[in-house]
């Protein structure tokens, strides 16, 4: 699951925040973090814990005290994406993992990936969202793509 996490996360954050200062590349990276962290386990683990995601947000906020506002705004994109990844993975459906370590040290035995049919459908849906977003944000234009690659910012095409 790659496109399922990246496309909907970026679009949802754009719709909710409507901020020019966010780095949507980092939103996509953050959305993949639960998978990357738990990949060695092969199942849901600490990466799918709300507590760990909140700790990451807290870490960003504390370490950027006294630093530039732009740095904070960019770095906060990673935990925001992480929260999106938790939502899109359905982590909240598995309380033992989602609330780890509040409910104990065991994270359960929830597989990291859904059954193949759902995996394919999710990826197709993610690709559809990305395809639609390309037109919406004008990413079919080379200059707009280059600007996005450089800054991570998105604007609706006019």
C-alpha positions as CSV (number, residue, x, y, z in Angstrom):
1,X,0.0,0.0,0.0
2,X,1.7,3.1,-1.3
3,X,-0.6,5.2,-3.3
4,X,-3.5,4.6,-0.9
5,X,-1.7,6.4,1.8
6,X,0.0,9.2,-0.2
7,X,-2.8,10.4,-2.5
8,X,-5.7,10.7,0.0
9,X,-3.4,12.1,2.7
10,X,-2.2,14.9,0.6
11,X,-5.7,15.8,-0.7
12,X,-7.3,15.6,2.7
13,X,-4.7,17.8,4.3
14,X,-5.0,20.3,1.5
15,X,-8.8,20.4,1.9
16,X,-8.6,20.7,5.7
17,X,-5.8,23.3,6.1
18,X,-5.7,25.2,2.8
19,X,-2.3,26.4,3.7
20,X,0.4,27.5,1.3
21,X,3.1,27.0,3.9
22,X,2.7,23.2,4.2
23,X,5.1,20.9,2.5
24,X,2.9,18.2,0.9
25,X,5.9,16.0,0.1
26,X,6.4,15.6,3.8
27,X,2.7,14.9,4.3
28,X,3.2,11.9,1.9
29,X,6.3,10.8,3.8
30,X,4.6,11.0,7.1
31,X,1.6,9.0,5.8
32,X,4.0,6.1,5.0
33,X,5.8,6.2,8.3
34,X,3.5,3.7,10.1
35,X,4.3,1.2,7.4
36,X,8.0,1.9,7.3
37,X,8.3,1.6,11.1
38,X,6.4,-1.6,11.3
39,X,7.7,-3.3,8.2
40,X,10.4,-5.2,10.1
41,X,7.7,-6.7,12.3
42,X,5.4,-7.6,9.4
43,X,2.4,-6.5,11.5
44,X,0.9,-3.5,13.2
45,X,3.3,-2.3,15.9
46,X,4.5,0.9,17.5
47,X,4.3,2.8,14.2
48,X,0.5,2.3,14.2
49,X,0.2,3.7,17.8
50,X,-1.5,7.1,18.4
51,X,0.8,7.6,21.4
52,X,3.9,7.3,19.2
53,X,2.4,9.7,16.6
54,X,1.6,12.2,19.3
55,X,5.1,11.8,20.7
56,X,6.5,12.6,17.2
57,X,4.3,15.8,17.0
58,X,5.4,16.8,20.5
59,X,9.1,16.2,19.6
60,X,8.7,18.5,16.5
61,X,7.0,21.2,18.5
62,X,9.5,21.1,21.4
63,X,12.6,20.9,19.2
64,X,11.5,23.9,17.0
65,X,11.0,26.3,19.9
66,X,12.9,29.4,19.1
67,X,13.6,28.4,15.6
68,X,12.1,29.7,12.4
69,X,8.4,29.5,12.0
70,X,8.9,28.0,8.5
71,X,11.0,25.2,9.8
72,X,8.3,24.3,12.3
73,X,5.6,24.5,9.6
74,X,7.5,22.2,7.4
75,X,8.5,19.6,10.1
76,X,5.0,19.5,11.5
77,X,3.9,18.0,8.1
78,X,5.5,14.7,9.0
79,X,3.3,14.0,12.1
80,X,0.2,15.3,10.3
81,X,0.9,12.8,7.5
82,X,1.5,10.1,10.2
83,X,-2.0,10.8,11.6
84,X,-3.4,10.4,8.1
85,X,-1.6,7.2,7.7
86,X,-3.1,5.9,10.9
87,X,-6.6,6.8,9.7
88,X,-6.1,5.3,6.3
89,X,-4.7,2.0,7.7
90,X,-7.6,1.6,10.0
91,X,-5.3,1.5,13.0
92,X,-8.0,2.9,15.2
93,X,-9.9,-0.4,14.8
94,X,-7.3,-2.3,16.8
95,X,-7.2,-0.7,20.2
96,X,-4.3,-2.9,21.5
97,X,-2.1,-1.5,18.8
98,X,-3.6,2.0,18.5
99,X,-3.3,2.7,22.2
100,X,0.1,1.0,22.7
101,X,1.6,1.2,25.3
102,X,-1.3,2.5,27.3
103,X,-3.1,-0.9,27.2
104,X,0.1,-3.0,27.7
105,X,3.2,-3.8,25.8
106,X,1.7,-6.4,23.4
107,X,0.7,-4.8,20.1
108,X,-1.4,-7.7,18.8
109,X,-1.1,-9.7,15.6
110,X,-2.8,-7.5,12.9
111,X,-1.1,-8.0,9.5
112,X,0.5,-5.0,8.0
113,X,-1.3,-5.4,4.7
114,X,-4.9,-6.2,3.9
115,X,-6.0,-9.2,1.7
116,X,-4.8,-8.9,-1.9
117,X,-8.2,-7.8,-3.2
118,X,-8.4,-4.9,-0.8
119,X,-4.8,-4.1,-1.5
120,X,-5.4,-3.8,-5.2
121,X,-8.6,-1.8,-4.7
122,X,-6.9,0.5,-2.3
123,X,-4.0,1.2,-4.6
124,X,-6.4,1.8,-7.5
125,X,-8.3,4.3,-5.4
126,X,-5.1,6.0,-4.4
127,X,-4.0,6.2,-8.0
128,X,-7.4,7.6,-8.9
129,X,-7.1,10.3,-6.3
130,X,-3.5,11.1,-7.4
131,X,-4.7,11.3,-11.1
132,X,-7.5,13.6,-10.2
133,X,-5.2,15.8,-8.1
134,X,-2.7,16.1,-11.0
135,X,-5.4,18.0,-12.9
136,X,-6.7,19.9,-10.0
137,X,-3.3,21.3,-9.0
138,X,-2.0,21.7,-12.5
139,X,0.7,19.1,-12.0
140,X,0.4,18.1,-15.7
141,X,2.4,21.3,-16.4
142,X,6.2,20.9,-16.2
143,X,6.7,24.3,-14.5
144,X,4.1,23.4,-11.8
145,X,5.6,20.0,-11.2
146,X,9.1,21.5,-10.9
147,X,7.8,24.0,-8.4
148,X,6.1,21.2,-6.4
149,X,9.3,19.2,-6.5
150,X,11.3,22.2,-5.2
151,X,9.0,23.5,-2.6
152,X,6.4,20.9,-1.8
153,X,3.6,23.4,-2.1
154,X,0.3,23.0,-3.9
155,X,-2.2,25.5,-5.3
156,X,-5.4,24.9,-7.2
157,X,-5.0,25.3,-11.0
158,X,-6.8,28.3,-12.4
